[in-house]
Amino acid sequence: MIKNDNTIVLDLKARKKDLKWNKLVDDYVNYVKEYVLNYKKALKGNSISLSKYPYMRAKSEALGLKLDKAQEKELLTKEQIKKILKIKMKIVNSCCE
């Protein structure tokens, strides 16, 4: 009986970690979307986007580094890694336009 209780506790801890990383991945996706949007507007000379751009870039890079470290430590699921790679390709593609 005790063994089952420990299994349930460990399972709940694993789910909490997954939720934590899911939230971080979602935050990264949202920041990159905003970053790309402000990047394109800044290229057109939009002064508001020019002022937001450095902050958005720093924040998205910080989240990206945190996720890279998590990936190196194998803390992310395959789905999370796919989502991160997809958004990184979006950054590359937007910079090449």
Secondary structure per residue as TSV (DSSP state, phi and psi in degrees):
chain	resnum	aa	ss	phi	psi
A	1	M	-	360.0	-42.3
A	2	I	H	-62.6	-37.8
A	3	K	H	-60.2	-40.8
A	4	N	H	-64.9	-40.7
A	5	D	H	-62.1	-41.7
A	6	N	H	-64.7	-38.9
A	7	T	H	-63.4	-42.5
A	8	I	H	-64.2	-43.7
A	9	V	H	-62.6	-44.6
A	10	L	H	-64.3	-39.0
A	11	D	H	-64.3	-41.1
A	12	L	H	-65.9	-38.6
A	13	K	H	-64.1	-40.8
A	14	A	H	-64.4	-40.3
A	15	R	H	-65.4	-39.7
A	16	K	H	-62.9	-40.0
A	17	K	H	-64.5	-42.8
A	18	D	H	-61.0	-42.3
A	19	L	H	-64.1	-38.9
A	20	K	H	-61.0	-47.6
A	21	W	H	-71.2	-34.2
A	22	N	H	-60.7	-43.1
A	23	K	H	-63.6	-42.0
A	24	L	H	-65.5	-40.3
A	25	V	H	-63.9	-44.0
A	26	D	H	-62.6	-40.8
A	27	D	H	-60.9	-42.2
A	28	Y	H	-61.8	-45.4
A	29	V	H	-59.4	-45.6
A	30	N	H	-65.3	-43.6
A	31	Y	H	-64.4	-38.9
A	32	V	H	-67.3	-39.2
A	33	K	H	-59.4	-47.1
A	34	E	H	-63.8	-40.4
A	35	Y	H	-60.6	-48.3
A	36	V	H	-62.8	-42.7
A	37	L	H	-60.6	-48.0
A	38	N	H	-69.1	-32.3
A	39	Y	H	-61.7	-47.6
A	40	K	H	-65.4	-41.5
A	41	K	H	-67.1	-37.9
A	42	A	H	-64.1	-37.1
A	43	L	H	-63.1	-28.9
A	44	K	T	-85.5	-4.4
A	45	G	T	96.8	10.3
A	46	N	-	-65.8	117.7
A	47	S	H	-67.8	-34.4
A	48	I	H	-66.3	-44.5
A	49	S	H	-66.5	-34.8
A	50	L	H	-61.2	-36.3
A	51	S	H	-77.5	-31.1
A	52	K	H	-79.6	-30.0
A	53	Y	H	-52.9	-49.5
A	54	P	H	-60.7	-40.8
A	55	Y	H	-64.2	-45.7
A	56	M	H	-63.9	-39.0
A	57	R	H	-64.8	-46.6
A	58	A	H	-61.4	-43.5
A	59	K	H	-66.9	-43.5
A	60	S	H	-68.1	-35.5
A	61	E	H	-67.7	-39.1
A	62	A	H	-63.5	-44.5
A	63	L	H	-64.2	-39.6
A	64	G	H	-62.0	-42.3
A	65	L	H	-64.4	-40.5
A	66	K	H	-62.4	-41.5
A	67	L	H	-70.5	-34.8
A	68	D	H	-62.6	-42.0
A	69	K	H	-65.0	-39.9
A	70	A	H	-64.1	-37.4
A	71	Q	H	-67.7	-40.0
A	72	E	H	-61.7	-35.3
A	73	K	T	-86.4	4.3
A	74	E	T	58.6	43.1
A	75	L	-	-95.1	-9.6
A	76	L	S	-102.0	150.9
A	77	T	-	-81.2	167.6
A	78	K	H	-61.1	-39.5
A	79	E	H	-64.2	-41.0
A	80	Q	H	-65.0	-41.3
A	81	I	H	-64.5	-41.7
A	82	K	H	-60.8	-42.2
A	83	K	H	-63.3	-41.6
A	84	I	H	-64.8	-45.5
A	85	L	H	-63.1	-38.1
A	86	K	H	-62.3	-43.4
A	87	I	H	-72.3	-32.6
A	88	K	H	-66.0	-36.3
A	89	M	H	-66.3	-33.6
A	90	K	H	-63.7	-39.8
A	91	I	H	-62.9	-46.9
A	92	V	H	-61.5	-45.6
A	93	N	H	-65.4	-37.5
A	94	S	H	-71.3	-31.7
A	95	C	H	-75.4	-23.0
A	96	C	H	-90.8	-6.5
A	97	E	-	-72.4	360.0
